[in-house]
Amino acid sequence: MKAIILAGGFGTRLRPLSCTRPKMLLPVANQPLIDWCLMNLSKSDVDTAILAVNYFAEALVRYLGTTKYDLGILYSREQRPMGTGGPLKKAKEMLNLNEPFIVMNGDIITDFDIKRLVDYHKEKKGLATLAIIEVPDPGRFGSVERDSESHITRFVEKPEPGKAPSNLINAGIYVLEPEVLNYIPNGGKVSIERQVFPILAKEGKLYGYEIHAQWIDVGVSEDYLRANALLLNRSDGVKAEKAKVNQTATLISPCNLAEGVEIGEDSIIGPNVAIAENVLVGKGCRIENSIIFPGATIGDYTNIKNAIIGENAILHRWVKIESGSLIGDYAEIEDGVTLTRGVTVCPSKTVGESVLDQHQVM
């Protein structure tokens, strides 16, 4: 069975983070997001993953190659973004048109057993079956309404407040029959959620299978950090053999320290911290519930809480980064600067003064 993984792009809240990598290569518990997707598919009788890619396609090809986790990997390249439906039509020649195929958004973390969705789809004999899950706020997603036989009768993409038909949403995993490709126009940008699923719902050919599993859409920084914590807690954390931790430093589990990490004296790291390759952390630092990208430098006595620090960013001494802040690749935060809740610093920017309200430094 084949699966198409939709790469997508950075959401508005995460877009300022990285100028060097696609979203699917963002580290979660020090492993790229795409790895978690592929590992899940490899357990689901999938033999081939087709990556629908546009931006940074070469970075994915270099990282994954042609096989991983016993999956063959193919690449369907878009010259320009084609939405969520266009890539499926473009990949038609790579599919086996005699059997259903799986589609999975490349920015979700879940432990859901996709084989159960496939089995349910075959049982119902519809054209499309969506994994659906209940969430407190459906406004960021596609909200669905279904009848007693699990037909989805309404599909509303990103409903306005108070207008969602239910709190059940499209979980970004679905099984489609090849006939669904006939509903997708050729060559252009198509939203399968807005242009295809509503038609299938009206025709009674769209089903919903409610899942009860861990599920996170990595679309905003808060959920990115939540996914990181979830996966760290599964493993209780890892310290690479070549990571150096001063004997006076303290690690609070779970943490994941990659190769080449150095932690200075009297620093306290954790819980729920992933520090990628070749990051230097000075003395007296406090880091908790955060993600640090490769090559970053964290100066002495710096405090980071609930934040994301980009690749090769430099934080000097006595810096304080508070909850929800995001520091882009190659940014520099000078001595004594405080960034309060929700501050975003775009890549390669230098910040020399404290920012005390929610703000984007461009």
N, C-alpha and C positions, 0 to 999 in steps of 0.2 A: 504494500500500500504506500502511496505517496502523500506527502504533506507539503503545503506551501506555507512558508513563514513570511509574513509581511513585515518588512523592515521598518517602515514608517520613519518619521523624523522626530526631533526633539519637540516636546510640548513647549508652550510659551514659558513655563516656569523653569524648565531645565535647559532651554536653548542657550543661555549665556555661559553654560558651564564649560563645554569642550569645543575647541577649534581643531582638534586633531583626530577625532574618532567618531564613528557612527554610534547611535544610541545603543545598538545591540552589543557593542564592545564596552559599554560602561561596566565597571567592576561591581559585583554584588557578592559580599563575603569573599572578596579577592578573586572572583572568577567571573569572566564576562557573562553578561546577561544571556547571550546567545547559547552559551554552554548549558545553562539550566533548561532552556527550551529544548535543545537537542537531546539532553539526557532523558527528559520526560517522553519525547517522541520515540526514543530508542526502546522504551519499555512498552510501546503500544502497537507492536507489529508493523511499524513503519520501516520500510527499507531505504527510502530515498527522501531527502529533504530538499525542496526547491526554495532558494532564498530569492525573494523579489527585492531587488536592491536598486538604489539610485545614488544618493550621496555616499561618498567614501566606499564605493563598491570594492575598490582595490584593497583597502585595508581589511575587509572581510575575507577576500580571496587569499590574501597573504596569511591571515590568521588560521583559517579553517582548511584551506586546500580542497581536496576532492573527497575526503572521507574523515569522519570522526564519530566516535561512539558506535561503531559498526553501521553507520548510515552513509550511503552515498550522498554527496552534496553537489547539487547543480545550482547554477546562478542564472536567473532571468533578469537581465539588466534593462532598466528604464532610462531613456535619454532625459526624461523629465518626470516628475512625480505624477503617477496615474491614479492616485486615490487608493481605495481598498478593493475596488472591483476591476479596474483596468489591469492591474498586475495578474489577476487570475486568467483573464482572457489572453493576455500576452504569453502566459506560460502553458497554454493549451497543448502545444506540441510536445511538451515534456511529460504530460500526464498519460496515464493509462485510461482511455476513455471507455473502458469496459467495466470500471468499478468506481465506487465513490472515492473521494479524496478528502483529506483533512486540511483545514485552513486554521492557522494560529497566528495571532498577533505576536510580534517579536518582543513586546515589552511587558509581558506578564510573567509572574512567578506563581506557580501553583503545584500542588502535589496531587491534583486530580488525575485519576486513572482514565486516560482518554479512550481506552478500549471499551469502557462502559458506554461512552457516548456513541461509538461506532456501532456497538451491538444494538443500542436503542434505536439508532437511525435505521438500521436494517429491519428491525421489528416493525417500525411505524410505516416504512415504505413511502416516505415523503420525498421531496426533492432536496430539502435542507433541514438540518437539525442543529439548533444552537445550544451550546451549554449556557445556562442562565443561572444567575446567583443573586440572592437578595442583599442589598446594600442599604445603608441609612439614607444616602443622598444619591438619587439616580441622575442628577443633572449633568454630570460629566460623561454619561454613557448613553447607550441606546436602551430605553425602557420598553418593556414588553407587557402585553396582556395576553393571557392564554385561557382556553376553555377547559372543561373537565376532561377532555381527551388529549390535552397537551398541545392542541393546535395553537400557534401564536396568531391571535386575531387582530392585534394592533402592534405596530413597531414604531416608536417615536424616538428619533435620534436626538440626543442632548436636549431633552424637554425643558421648557421654561419652568421656573419655580411654581409648584402647585398644579402643573399640567401633565405630570407623568401618569400614565395609566396604572402603574404599580411600582413597587420598589425592586422588582425583578429586572435585571439588566443583562444584556449580551455580555458574556464573559470573555469574548474574544477567541473562542475556540468553536469551530463548527465543522460539520461533515456535510459535503455537498455531492449531489449526483452530477455527472458531466453535463446533463441537460441544463443545469443552472447557467452554464456559460452562454447559452443561447439568449439569456435575458440581459446580457451585458453587451452594450454597443462596442463596435470595433474602434481601436486606435486612440481613444481619448481618456480623459480623467473621469472616473466613475466612482461614486460612493455606493458600495453594495448595501450599506445600511439605509441610505436615503432613497435609492433608485431601484433596488432589486428586492430586498426583504419585504417592503410594504406590498409589492405586487404579489409575491409568493404567499404572503399572509392572506390577502384577499382571495386568492385562489385555493386556500386551504391546504397548501403544500409545504408549509413551514411549521416545524415542531420545535418545542422547547423542552430541554431536559434539565431540571433543576439539580445543581450540584451542591454538595455540602463538603467543602474542602477548604484548605488554606488557599487564598487567592488574593493577589495584589497586582494592581495595574501600576506600573512604574512610570507615572505620568507627571507627578509633582514631587518636589523634594521630600515632603513629609512621607510619602509612600515609598520613595526610594530608600529612605533611612529605615522605614518599617520592614521592607523586604530584606535589607541587609541584616537587621537584628534577628529576623525570623530564621534566616539561613545560618547565621552564626550560632544561634541557640540549638539548631539541629546537630551541629558538630561539636559544640562546647569549645570551639576556637582551636586555632592551630598556630604554632610558632615555628617558622621555617628554620632549618638547620643553621643557615648562615645569618639569621637575624641576631643582632647583638643587643642584649638588654643589660644595662648596668645593674650590679648586684643590689644597689640601694633603690632601684625603681620597683614599682608595683604593677602587676598585671591583674586586672579584675575580669574574670571570665564572664562571657565569652569574648575573646579577641582573636584576630587573625593577623599575624605579622608575616609579611612576605620576605623573600630573599633580599638581603642587603639593607634591611631596616636597622637603624641604630637608635636606641632609646637611652637618653642621658640620665644622670644620677638624680634620684629623688623625684622622678616623674611618675605620675599615676595614670595608667592607661586602662580604659574600660569602665563599665561593660559596653558591649555592642559596638566595638570599634574594629574597623578593617583598615589596615595600613599597607599600602601596596609597595612595590619594589623600590628599593634605594631611597626611602624616605629617611631624613635625619630629624630626630626630635631632641631638642636640647635638654638642659637640666631644669628641674622644678616645674615641668609642664603638667597640665591636667587636660586629658582628652577623654570625652565620653560620648557614646551614641553618635559616632561620626564616621565618615568615609574620607580617607586621605588617598589621593591618586599618586601614581608613581612620580618619584623624583622631587617631591615637595620638601621644603625645609621649614621646620618649625623651631623658632628661636626660643631661648631660655625664658622660663616663667610665663609662657603663653598658655591661655586657657581657651579650649574649643569645646563647645557643647551643642549637640544636635545640629551639626553643620557638615558641609561637603566642601572639601578643599581640592582644587583642580591640579592637573599635572604640572609639575615644576613650579608651582606657586611658591612664593617666599613670604613667610610670616616672620617678622623680626621679633625682638625681645618685648616682653610685657604686652603682647597683643591679646585682646579679648574678643572672641567670636561667639556671638550668642545664638540662641535657637532659631533654626530656619534659615540661617544665612548660607550663601553659596558663593564661593570664591573661584573664579574661572581660571583656566590654564594660564600659566605664566604671569599671573597677577602678583603684585607685591604690596604687602601691608607693612607700613613703617612702624618703628618703635612706638609703643605706648598707645596705639590706636585701638579704639573700641568700636565694634560694629554690632549694633543692637539687633533685635529680632527681625528676621526677614530681609536683611540687606543682601543685595546681589552685586558682586563685582565682576564686570565683564573681563574676558581674557586680555592679558597684557596691560591691564590698567594698574597704575600706582596710586595708593591711597595714603595720604600723609596726615589726614585729620580724621577724628572720630565722626562716625555717622550714627546719629542717635534717633533716627526714625526710619521706618520701612522705606527703602529707596534703592534704585538701581544706579550704580556708578558705571557710566559708559565712557 
